[in-house]
Amino acid sequence: MKSKKQQTANGHYIIQKVIQATIIRNMTTNEKGYKNFSIPAPTEFEDVFFHFYVAKNNTGQSVTKILLPSYQTILIFCFGAKASLITRQNTKIEIEKCLVLGPVKQAFEYTLTDGAEILVVNFKNDAFYRFFGNAVLSDPCPMHPDELLEENCFTNLWYKLKRINSSLGRIKYILEFSKPYLRDRNVTAERLTDFKDEALSPIKAIAQETVQSERNIQLKHKKYLGYSAKEINRYHRFLKAAELIQNMAENAAKMDWFEVINACGYYDQSHLIRDFKHFLNLAPKQFLNFQQEICIPKPD
């Protein structure tokens, strides 16, 4: 098992620190009756799940949020009233019971109607492959998890979870439910996710260690994780920039964009803007402007 110091070293703790896999931007702030928080995975499952996110809307009206990219696959359970999400292609998809989505590579909106509650399971690294034998959904749109297994186990799971009143109780049940489905980790996948030397290319290093071609390791990276090494490097660079912008906004009198560009490895300001547009559909200055509206779920 990895310590938090090790997670920081290989970049994974940055994901939890900056957005904890789900940074949420409030479209309306300080809603009374809206509650959201995250619950960390127990030690036994820390290489399987990042955390579990819970949101409950009892405001008397619909609440819309923006889910920022996490590059992980998520499983959403919806209880009470319906929830829905809108993709970047402006397609609205209702979540009646459960839905699987990912890897989440770009921000999208979701809406909780009054009385809706969601429980989001955030898979970590190669964990989704270990459950379903595939890291990438065949259809780019969200889908029902039963379609991946060709059986109704997740629908049955939803009915079981609905009868449990507490979030902790539901999470405990999910953890027990998941054990029989979880395959052993592939050795290459484990090496890729545990690679810590930022000065080296994990593809080249692991290819040399295992006497395989770089192309073969690239294909395995995509197979087990659902994205390429190039994609995740771009994402980590974006996360580093987002964290630095947040810190500057909190501690500096003036934003130094050139420091952000230099510290995060961008060629110029246009390069920085392109990444923020790609992941958030927002320019860095726009991201900065709604810092006060960002709500980062804390462990409950």
N, C-alpha and C positions, 0 to 999 in steps of 0.2 A: 504494500500500500504506500502511496506517496504522501509526504507531508506537504503542508502549505508552502513551505520554503521551496520545495522541489517544484511545486506547481507554478510558483512565481518564476522560477528559473526557466521553465520551458514555455512560459507564456499562457498556460491555461488559467492561472489564477487571475490574470488580467481580465479574462472574460467574465469571471464571477465578480470582480471588483468594479468594473466599469458598468456592466449591464446585468450581471448575474444570469446570463443567457436570455433574460427578458427585461430590459429597461423599458418602462412604460411612460409615454408622454400623455399627460392629462389634456384632453381637449376642453374640458371645463374643470376648473381647479376647486379644491376644497369641497368636494361633494359630500354632504352629510348623508350617511347611510351607505357609503361605498367603502369597502374594506378589501385590502389586498396585502398579501405577505407571502414570503417564501419559506419553505422548511427544508433544511439541508438533508441530503441522503445520509443514512447511518454509515458507519465505517465499513461495514460488510459490503455495501453497495456503492462505495465512493468511486469505483472505476466503471460503474454502470450508469448512474444518474448524476447530473449536476445538482439539481434540486427539484422540489415540487412547488409549483406556484398556485396560489389560491386567490380568486377574486369573487366577491359577492356584491351584487348591486341591489340595494333596497332604498334607492333615492326617490322612487316614484316616477322616474323617467329613464329613458335610455342613456347609457354612457358609452362614448366612443373613445378608444385608446389607439395608440400606435405601438405595435410590437416591433422592436428593433431586431436586426438580424443577429443570430447566434451561431450560425453554421452548424447547428445541431438539429436533429429531428425531434419533433415534439408530438406527444399524444395528448389530445384535449378531451376531457370528459365534461359534459354539460348537464347540470341538474336544474330543476325548476323551470323557469321560462327559457325561451330559446336565446341562443347567442348566434352571431353571424360574423363572417369576415369578408373583407373585400380585397381581392388580389391586385397586384400592380396592373393587371390587364382590365381592372374595373369590373371583375366578375364577383357577384355576391354569392356566398355559399353559407347556408344555414347549418348550424351544428345542433342536431337534435339530441343525440346521445354521445357519440364519440367520433373523433376525427384524427387522422394522422397527417402530419405536414412536415416536409423537410427534404433535405437540410434547408433551414431557413436562411437564405442568402441575401434577401432584401426585405426592407421594412414593409409592413402592410397594416391596414386598419382592421380593428375588430370592434364589435358592438355588443354590449350586454344590455338586454331589455330589463325593465324593472322586474325583480324577482329571480333573475338569472344568477347562477353560480357556476364557475368553472374550476376544474382541477387540471393543471397542466403538468405532464410528466416530461421532463427534459432529459433525453438520452444523451450519453456522453461518449464522444469519440466513436469507437467501433461497436458500441453497445447495440445500436439498432440492427446492425448486421448479425450480431450474435443472437438476437431474438428472431428475426424474420428471414435470415439468409440472404438479405439484399440491403444495400446501404442507400439505394436511390429508388424512389418511387417510379414505376413504369409510366405513370401519368403525371405531368407536372402539377396538376391540380390536387388539392387535398382529397383524401379518400378515406373510406371507412376501413379500420384496421382488419375487420373480418375478411375483407377482400384479399388481403395479403396471405391469409392462412387458409382460406376457403372453408372456414367453419365459423360458427356463431359464438366463439368463446368470448370475444370482447363485448358483444351485446349482452351475453349472460353476465359478464363481469360488471357491466354498467348497472344491471338490475340489483346485483349484490351490493355494489357501492351505494346505490340510492337508498338502501335500507339502513346504511350506517350514518349516524348523525354527525360525527366529528371528522374533521379533516385528517387528524392524526390517525384515527381509526381506519379511514379509507386508504391512507398511504400504507399503513401496516398490512392491510389486506392485499394491496397491489404488489407489495414486496414479496409476500408469500406466494401470490399467484404467479409471479414472474419466474420463480426459481426453476421449475421444470422446463421452461422454454429457453433458458439461457445456455447457449453453447460455450464450450471452452474457447478462450481467446486464441486466434491464429498468431503464430510466433512473429510473422512479419508485421501484422497489424499492431501487436504489442510494441515492437521495436519502433514503429513509426510514431505511435502516440507517446511513447516514453522518451523519445529522442530529445536531448537537452542542450547539445552544443550549438548555440546560435551562430557560431563562426563557420560551421560546416553545413553543407547541403545534406539533409537526411536521405534524399534519394541516392546521391552519389555514395555516401558513407555506407548505407545499408547494402547497396548493390555490391560494393567491394567486400564487405564483411561476409555476405552470403554467397558470393561468387555468382551473382545474377546480373543480367543487363539492367541498365537504368530504366529502359522502357518497361521491363517486366515489373520493376518496383513501382513505377508510375501507375501502371495498370492496377496493381494491388492496392495502392493508395486510394485510387478512385473506387475500387471494388468494396473495400472494407469501411472507408470513411465517407464516401459519397461526394467527394470533391478532390480536386488535384492539389498537389503541394504548392503550385503557383497561386491557386485561388486562396488557400488558407494563409499564405504569406502576405498577400494583399490585404486580407481581412485583418490580420494581426497588426499590420502597419496602420490601418484605419483605426483600430481600437486604441493603439498607442497615441495616435493623434487626438482621438476623442477624449481620452483620459487627460492628456496634457492641456487641451482646451478647457476642460472642466476645472483643472487645478489652477490654471491662470485666471479664469473667471472668478474663482473664489479668493485667490491670494494676491493677484497683481492688479495694479491700478490701470494698466493698459495692456491690451492683447498684443503680443509680439508674434505675428504670423510667420515671420522669417525664422524665428526659433522653432516653431512647430514644424515648418518645412524641413529645416536642417536636422532636427532631432529625430524625425520620423522617416527620413530617407526619401523625401519627395524631391523631384527635380526642380519644381517651381510651384507657384501658387495655382496655376491651372491644373497641375497634376493633383494637388490636394483637393481642389474643388471637384474634379472628376470622380475621385473616390467617394466623397461625401454624397455626390449626386447619385452614384451607382448604388450605394448601400442604403441611403436614407431618402433619396429624392429631395435633398435639401443641400444648400450651400453651407459651408462651415459657419458663416456669419449668421445664417438662419438658425442653425443648430445652437449657436451661442445665445441667440435671442430668446429661446424658450427653455434655457437652463432652469429657470425658477419653476417651470411647469413639470419638470421631470420628477417622477416618483420612482425610487429604487426600492423594490420590496426587500424588507429586512426579515431574517429568520424570526419566527414567532415561537 
